[in-house]
Every structure is written in C-alpha cells, then in structure tokens.
C-alpha cells in the first residue's frame, strides 16, 4: 500500500510483535487494545517477523500478519528514510519506520528506546520490560 493512510493511528514496530510472539503479556495486552483496527505494520516489520519464523509456524504467522494493513516503501519513503537515517543517526530499518510514520501521520509504537524516544514527537513507548 502506498499513499496516505487516513483511518489508522499507529505504526507497530517489530519489537512489539516479537514481544507478543514471545509471550510478553504487556505486548499482547497492548495489541488486544489497539491491534489491527487502529494499527498498521510496514513491509520492514513484516519481513523482520518472517525472518525469525520457523517453517512450522510460517503459515500461522503469515495469516496473523495479514490481519494488519501493510504499508509499502515507495521512492518518497526511501528518500525520506535516507534523510532521517542521517538526521537521527539510526539504522536503515528504523529510518524506514520513521519515514513511514512521519509521511502517514502515524505514531510509531516501539519498545526500542535505544534508537527512539518520546521526545521525537512521533514515538510511543507503551511498556517496558
């Protein structure tokens, strides 16, 4: 999907979904409250989740990921990611998440306080472990 997302509020970072899959109750509770109805994932998150998925769980995890609207990366996002990578000194996957969130007026939901913080204005840290 490219273009503006109008009805969603959150862009869920991979770490939140990984926490849920690892049985972290705080992540599961947040997803139950805000999940697919209020949230999207990016192709970056989708890929990161599938990389860590065993063959036995691939169909189940893929079906779960399909319940989320998934945001593609286009040329504008790629160009913005390059700018944000330099500006915030973050890894390229995090720069893509930043570009997707900012372009689409979404709040990036993450537990990654190493690369993101609430002061960035577009980040929500819903829990800590």
C-alpha positions as CSV (number, residue, x, y, z in Angstrom):
1,X,0.0,0.0,0.0
2,X,1.3,3.4,-0.8
3,X,-0.3,6.8,-0.3
4,X,-1.8,8.4,2.7
5,X,-3.4,6.2,5.4
6,X,-6.3,8.1,6.9
7,X,-8.1,5.8,9.4
8,X,-5.1,4.3,11.3
9,X,-3.3,5.8,14.2
10,X,-0.3,3.5,15.0
11,X,2.6,2.0,13.1
12,X,3.7,-1.0,15.1
13,X,7.4,-1.7,15.2
14,X,8.7,-5.3,15.0
15,X,9.7,-5.4,18.6
16,X,6.1,-5.1,19.8
17,X,5.0,-8.1,17.6
18,X,8.1,-10.1,18.6
19,X,7.3,-9.5,22.3
20,X,3.8,-10.7,21.7
21,X,5.0,-13.8,20.0
22,X,7.4,-14.4,22.9
23,X,4.6,-14.3,25.4
24,X,5.2,-10.8,26.8
25,X,1.8,-10.0,28.4
26,X,2.3,-6.2,28.1
27,X,2.7,-6.5,24.3
28,X,-0.3,-8.9,24.0
29,X,-2.5,-6.6,26.1
30,X,-1.4,-3.5,24.0
31,X,-2.2,-5.4,20.8
32,X,-5.5,-6.6,22.0
33,X,-6.5,-3.0,22.9
34,X,-5.0,-1.3,19.7
35,X,-4.3,-4.1,17.2
36,X,-5.4,-4.3,13.6
37,X,-8.3,-1.8,13.8
38,X,-6.1,1.1,14.9
39,X,-2.7,0.0,13.5
40,X,-0.7,-0.8,10.5
41,X,2.7,-2.5,10.0
42,X,5.3,-1.8,7.4
43,X,6.9,-4.2,4.9
44,X,10.0,-3.8,7.1
45,X,8.2,-5.2,10.2
46,X,6.6,-8.0,8.1
47,X,10.0,-9.1,6.8
48,X,11.7,-8.9,10.2
49,X,8.9,-11.0,11.8
50,X,9.0,-13.6,9.0
51,X,12.8,-13.9,9.1
52,X,12.5,-15.1,12.7
53,X,9.6,-17.5,12.0
54,X,10.2,-21.3,11.8
55,X,8.8,-23.3,8.9
56,X,6.3,-24.9,11.3
57,X,4.8,-21.5,12.3
58,X,5.2,-19.7,8.9
59,X,1.6,-20.2,7.7
60,X,0.1,-19.2,11.1
61,X,2.3,-16.1,11.5
62,X,1.7,-15.1,7.9
63,X,-2.0,-15.3,8.4
64,X,-1.7,-13.2,11.6
65,X,0.4,-10.6,9.8
66,X,-2.2,-10.5,7.0
67,X,-4.7,-9.2,9.6
68,X,-2.8,-5.9,9.6
69,X,-2.8,-3.3,6.8
70,X,0.8,-3.3,5.5
71,X,2.5,-0.1,4.3
72,X,4.8,-0.4,1.3
73,X,8.0,1.5,0.7
74,X,7.9,3.8,-2.3
75,X,10.5,6.3,-3.7
76,X,9.4,9.1,-1.4
77,X,9.7,6.9,1.7
78,X,13.1,5.7,0.5
79,X,14.3,9.3,0.1
80,X,12.9,10.3,3.5
81,X,14.5,7.3,5.1
82,X,17.9,8.4,3.9
83,X,17.3,11.9,5.3
84,X,16.1,10.5,8.7
85,X,18.9,8.0,8.9
86,X,21.4,10.9,8.8
87,X,19.3,13.2,11.0
88,X,18.6,10.7,13.8
89,X,21.8,8.5,13.3
90,X,19.6,5.3,13.3
91,X,19.8,2.1,11.3
92,X,18.2,1.9,7.9
93,X,15.2,-0.2,9.0
94,X,14.5,2.3,11.8
95,X,14.8,5.1,9.3
96,X,12.2,3.4,7.1
97,X,9.9,3.1,10.1
98,X,10.4,6.8,10.9
99,X,9.8,7.8,7.3
100,X,6.6,5.7,7.1
101,X,5.3,7.1,10.4
102,X,6.0,10.7,9.6
103,X,4.8,10.6,6.0
104,X,1.5,9.0,7.1
105,X,1.0,11.0,10.3
106,X,1.2,7.8,12.4
107,X,2.6,7.2,15.9
108,X,5.4,4.7,15.9
109,X,4.8,2.2,18.6
110,X,8.0,0.6,19.8
111,X,9.9,-0.5,22.8
112,X,13.2,0.4,21.1
113,X,14.4,3.2,23.4
114,X,18.0,2.9,22.1
115,X,17.0,4.4,18.7
116,X,13.8,6.1,19.5
117,X,12.4,8.3,22.4
118,X,9.2,10.0,23.2
119,X,10.8,13.4,22.6
120,X,10.9,12.7,18.9
121,X,7.2,13.5,18.8
122,X,6.0,10.6,16.7
123,X,7.0,7.8,19.1
124,X,5.0,5.9,21.7
125,X,6.7,3.5,24.2
126,X,3.7,1.6,25.5
127,X,5.5,-0.5,28.1
128,X,9.0,-1.6,29.3
129,X,10.3,-5.0,30.3
